[in-house]
Amino acid sequence: MKASRLTPELIAGIIAFWPVLYWYGTRTLDKSDEPWGLISLLTAIYFLVKDKGDSKTNLISPVVNTTWNIWIACLLVTLYSTFYTSTPHLVQSIVMVTTMWLLFSKQLPRTSRIAIFGLLVLALPLMPSLNFFASYPLQAIVATGSAALLSLLGLSVSPDGTLMNINEHLVSIDAPCSGIQMLWTALYLSMIIALRFELNSKKTFFLVFLTIPITIAANILRASILVLFDRFAKTPSWYFATQYEPQMHLLVGLVIFAVICIALIHVGMRLSAAMDSKKTNNRHQANDLERAKQRQPAEHQQQSNLKASHLLVRSSVRRTAFVSLCCIAGLIPLMPNPTKSAATAIPPPIWPTHVSGIKIMPVECLQEEQAFAKDFPGYMKRFTDGSNAYFVRYISSETRQLHPSRDCFRGMGYQLNPGPIIVETDGTRWSSFRARKSTSEYTVTERVYDSNGQSWTDISEWYWAAALHNSKGPWFDITCAKPIIDAGAHKSN
């Protein structure tokens, strides 16, 4: 096998996407979310190195591409350069992965290409965006499905958005229960199965598309089991079971995920068995073609060599075009951007003066909050009632930059535990969670509301209502952090 070396294409890709690589490193290693993508990245590297050990595969040797691959890569680099200032970093990272995969996929075994691409996409910091955009739809699906399943068991259950009304008692399907983490893990497993059983592109796509409904159905079953457990645990004869509630949630999750794993492995084995006969036929055809090629006259061999020489010249032209475009793309981030400006939102005429009937007073924001407010497309203000802290955000249009407060606390190093939906006497609903760091512990509640009386306990739910014009701005997001006085005693117990 020839020694591997860095190629102009790989160096050019690094030059073109250096801002994305920098963002990927900083974004993956910050504390705003668990760095799950590193697991997928290390897995992809393992299989790449494993495939590289094959004498027929050399992953960073000179690239052999089809015409379409290289020209599509050129188009992607051009689009990246053109829309660099207006494209989110996550989209740019997907463009980067796709571009580099197009260049080097022909050097991978045919049965590894799509699965490696899937692992590289999963290696990106997808979780925050998935939680923002997909959390509410998945929560609603799980709530509706669980309500239907529990109704078949004789319970009086009706879905209410991301909530279930069970005998006038609200049960929340919150963001952690939406199944996004389970779905990510199941997709990661499907990529490994595809690589292990050497599934081709068609079979890998089939496995991936089958993974999504299987995972959603399994999460509906999980939520239904936990609702039943909570219902039985509240009866006098089963009240002792409430102390095992955290262990029960973990146990049910592990059992349900084990069922998903068994189902996906079974599907992978069936797909692999269906390919065996085709592999045998293809092997025979390849042998026949090789023998026919050896019987070709010398004249035909010369024509084939001449054609290969012409293709090599054309490939050099395409590669030169790609390298040139990458060099231009690498300079774009260094150029001044006169169109970039600060947020243009109009400040609110009146800030809230009372929250839940309690008077609040403005105070100076913390240093972390001031840094975050620089790029926020709205206005932020900190309040207090003397003992509790209130962080109020004001926006006039739907935006991805209205992060859930749990992301902010997680980014500051707090450990989070989800809490129930809190319903006040006037019907106002708040989401809640506990945040703990060292001896500091808070109960954090949050809600978003508009001027027409509509309110939401989940940022993803608010975004979809605003994006679908079911609510008109402006909106206030209020986060209340109430310190738990006995945090040290609670921790010791």
N, C-alpha and C positions, 0 to 999 in steps of 0.2 A: 504494500500500500504506500502511496506517495505521502510524503510528509505534509501535514496540514499547514496552511499559511493564511494570513489575512489577505483578503482580496480587495481590489479597489471598490467593489460594490459594498462590502461590509464596512470599510472605512468611510465611504461616502454616506452610507446610512447613518452611521454614528454622527457624522458632521451635520447632516440634515436634521436629525431628531435629537440633538444634544439638549435642547430645553425640555423635551418630553422625558428623556432619561433622567435629567436632574429632578424634575417634578416627581417622577415615579419613585426615585429613591427617597426623597423627603416625605412624600405622601404615604408611602408604605411604612416608613419607620416612625411616623408621628403617632401620638397616642389617641387620636380621635376614633380609631376603629382597630379591631384585631387584624394583624397582618396575615390574613388567610392566604393571600395571593402568593406569599413566599413559598408555601407548601406546593402549590401548583407549579411555580417556577422551578423549584428544585426537582420536582418530578419530571418536568419536561427536559431539564438538563440531563437527568439520569438516562432517560430513553434516547436522547440525542447522542450521548456518549456511548451508550450501548449499541445503537445503530452504527455509530462511527467505527466500532470494532469490526464490522463487516467489511471484508476486502472490497466489496462492490460499492461501498458508500464512503464518501469523504465530504463532510459537511461544510468545511470552509475552504475547500479547494476551488479552482476556477469554476464559475457557475455555468451550467448548461441549461438554458431557458428556451421555452417556446416563444414565438414572436408575441403572442398575446400576453404572456406573463410579464415580460419586460416593459411592454408599452402600457399595460395597466398600472404597473409600478410607477412609471413615469407620470401617468395621469394623477395618481394618488399624491405623489410628491408635489406636483403642480397645484392641486387643490389645497394641499396643506399649506403651501406658501401663500396662496392667494387669500385664504380665509384664516390665516394664523391668528390675527388679533381678535377675531370674533368667534373662534371655535373653542369650546371647553377643552381642558386638558385631557379629560377622559376620552373624548372623541379623537383628539390628536393621537393618543396612545393606541387606540384601536387602528387608526390609519397606519401608524408605525409598525405594529405587529403584522398587519395584513401585507404591507409593502415588503417587509423583509421575508415573510413567509412565501410570498409569490416568487421572490428571487431564488430561494434556497429549497423550495418544496420538491423540485424535480430531483434533488439529490437524496431525498428520503425514500425509503421503501414505500411503495404505493399504499400499503396497508397502514402506514404511520402518519400520513400527511394530515388528514383532517383531525385526527386525535391530538397530534402535536399542536396544531393551530388552536384547538379547543383549550388545551392546557395553558397556552400562552395568553389567550384571552382571559381565562379564569385567573391568571397570575396578576392581572391588572386590579387596582383598588376599586372593584365594582360595588362592594357592599353598601357604602353610603348612598350611592345613586340608586341602587336597587331598593334600599329602604325608603328613599324619598319618593321615587316614582311608582314602584310596584307594591309597596307595603299596603296601601289602602285597597287596591283591587284584590290582592290576595286575602287580606283580612275579611273583606266583604264576601268573597267566595267561600272562605272557611266558615264564616258565621252562617251563611245561607245553607251550606251543605250540612253543617252540624245541626242546625235547627231542623232541617228535613229528616236527618237520621234519628235525632232524639224524638221527633214527633212520631216516627214509626214505632218507637218503643213505648208510646203512650204518654209521653210528657207533653205538657202544654208549653210549647216554645214558639216564639216568633222572632225573626231576625229584624234588627233595627240598625242598618248600616253595618258597622263593625261590632255591634253589640247583639246580644241575645237576651230577650225578655223571657225569663222563666218564672212564671207565677209572680209577676210584678217585681222580680229581682233581676237586676241588670248584670250580665256577665260579659266582660270585655274580651274581645280577641285583639290583644294589643300587638304592637310591632314585633316583639320577640316571638309571638305565637303565629305570625303570618306564614312562617315556614320558609322564609328566604334563605336562612342559613342551611336548613335541611335541603333545599333545592340546589344551592351551590354545591354542597357536599355530594349530593346524588349525581350532579352533572360531572363533578370531578371523578367520581367513581366510574361513571360510564365511559369517560375518556381512558381510564386505566384498563377497563374491561376490553375496550376496542383495541388497545395496544396489545394486551395479553393474548387475545384470541385472533389477532391480526385481521380485523374486520376491514373490508374495503370502504370507500367513501360512502357508497349507498347504504351499506349496512350500519355504518357509524351514525349517519344522519337519522336513520330509522330508530336506532337505540336512543339517541338524544331526544328526539321528539316523543318517544314513548316514556322517557324518564320524567318529563314534566307532568303529564296527567297522573302517573303513578304516585309521584311525590305529593301532589296536591290532594289526591284521594287519601293517601296515608296520613297527611296532616289533618284532614277532616276527621278521620277516625281517631287520631290522637286527641284532638280537642274534645270530641264527644266522650271519650273514655274519662278524661279529666273532669269534665262537667258532671258526669255520673258519680265519679269518686267524691267530688266536693258535695254533691247532693246527699250521698249516703253518709258522708262524714259528719254532716250537720244533724243527723238523727241521734237521739240520746244513746241508742245501743251501739252506735259506731263513732261516738264522739272522740274516743281515744285515738282514732285514725288521723285526726287533724294534726297531731304532732309529727306524723310521717309524710305530710303533704309535700315538702321539698323533695324528699327521696322518691315519692311516688311520681312526681312530675319528671324527674330524671329517668326513672326506671321505664316509664311508659314511652318516653322519647327514644331511649336506647332500643327497646323492643321493636317499636315501629320502624326505626331506621334499619334494624337488622332484617326486618321483613322486606324493606326496600332493597337492601343489598342482595338478599337471596333471590328476589324477583329479577333484578337486573343481571345477576350472574347467570341465572337460568336462561334469560333471553339471549345473553351473549353467547352461551354455549350452543343454543339452537341456531343462531345466525352463523356461528362458526362451522357447525356441522353441515349447514346448507351450502357453504362455500367450498367444502372439501372436494366434492365431485367436479366443480367448475375448475378448481386449481389443477386437478389431474388432467382435465381436457386441455387447459391452457399450456401445461407443461409439454404435453405431446405436440401441440401446435408449434410451440417455440422450438422444439427439437427438429421438427420437419422444416421450419424456416431456416434454421441454422445449416441443415444439410443441403438445402436448396441453394443457400448462399455460397456454400463451399464449392458447389458444382458449376457456379457461374463462370463463363469464359473470362479470360483476362481483359478483353475489351470492355465487358460490363463492369469489371472491377475498377478499371481506369475511370469510366464514366461516374461511378459511385464516388470515387475519390475526388474527382473534379467538383461534383455537386457538394460534397462535404466541405471542400475548400471555400466555395462561394458562400455557404451557410456560415462558415466561421467568420468571413469578412463582414457579413451582415450583422452577425452577433456582436462583433467589435464595435460597429457603428451604434447599435442600440445601447451597449454598455457605456460607451462614451457619452451618449445623450443622457443616460441616467445619472452618471457621475457628475456631469455639468449641472443638471437640475438640482442635485443634492447640495452641491457647493453653493448655489444661489440660495437655496432654502436655509442653509446654515447661517447666512448673513441677514436674513429677514428679521430675526429677533433683536439684532444689534442696531437696527435702524430706528430713528425716533418715530413715535406714533402720535402725531398731532391730533388724531381723531379721538383718542382715549381721553375721557373726561370724568369728573367726579359724578356722583349720583345726582340726578336732576329731580328727585322727588320733592314735592312741596311739604314743608314741615306742617305738622298738625296745628290747627288753630288753638286747640285746647287739649292738654294732656290729661289723662285720668287723674282724678283727685281722691277717689275711693275705690277700693277693691273688696268685694264681699262685705260692704258696709263699713270697712275700716279705712280711716283717713291715712293717706300716704303722702310723704314729703320728698322732693327731689334731693339727691345727694350726688357727689362726684363719682364717676365711674372708676372702676378698678383699671389698672394698667393693661391687663389682658383684654378687657372689654374695649378700651380705647383703641388698641391695635386692631381688634376685629372690626370695629366700626368704620375703619378707613375705606374698606371695599364694599361695605354693605349698602345696597341701593335703597336706602331709606334713612330713618333716624332712630337712635337708641337713647334711652335715658334710664338711670337707676334711681329707685325710690326706696324708702324705708318707712315702717310704721313705728320704729323705735326698737323693735326686736327682730323682725323678719325683713328680708331683702326682696325687692321687687325689681325685675328687669323688664322694661317695656320696650317693644320694638314696633315701629310704625312703617307700613309699606302701602304704596298706592297701586301696585300691580303685582300679579303673580310672579314669583321669582324662586329660582333654585337656591338662592343664597339665604333664604329664611331657614336656617338649620334648626332641627329639633334641639331643645335645650339639653337633652341627654348627650348629644354629640359634644356640646361645649363642656359639660362636666367630665365626660370621658377624656376629652383632650387635655383637661387640667389634671388628669391622673386619678380621678375618682373611680371607685368600683360601684357599679350600679346594680340595683335589684328592682325589678318592675313592681309596681303597686296597682291597686284597684282603681277603677273610675270613681271619683268622689262626686257625689251629687248633693248640692246644697238644698236648703229648704225651698228656695224659689225655683228649683229645677236646673240651676246652672251646673254644668258638668266640667270637671277638671281631670286631665290625666295626671298620674302620679308615679313617682319612683323614689327610691332611697339612694342617696349618694354618700359614699364613705371614703375618707382618706385620712389615714393615721387616726387621731382621736376626734376628728371633725366628722360629723354626720348630719345630713339634712334630709328632710322630706320636701321634695320638689314637685310642685304642681304647675300645670301649663294649660292654657286655652287660647284660641284665636277667635276673634269675633269681628263682625262688621257693623255698620251703622243701622242695618235693618233688623237687628236682633238675632241673626244667625250666628252660631258658634260651633267650633270644632275642637275636639281634644287631641287630634292627630294632625301633624303638619301635612302629611301626604294626602289626607282626606280634604284638608283645606285647599291644597294646591289643585286637586282635580275639580273641586267646586268652582274655584276661581278661573281655571283654564277653560272649563266648559261653560263659563258665564252663568253659572247658577248662583253666583254671588258677585256683587259689585263692590269695589274698594271705595275708600281705603279700609285697611284692616289694622287692628291692634293685636299683637301677641304679648301676653303677660305671663311671665314665669315668676313664681313665688318660691323662695328657698327659706324654709323654716328650720332653724337649728334644733337638733334633738339634744336636750340638755344632758341626758344620761348616756351619751354616746360611748364614753369610756366604759361604763358599767355594762352596757349592751354588748360591747365588743368582747369583754372578758367572759361573758356568759356564752 
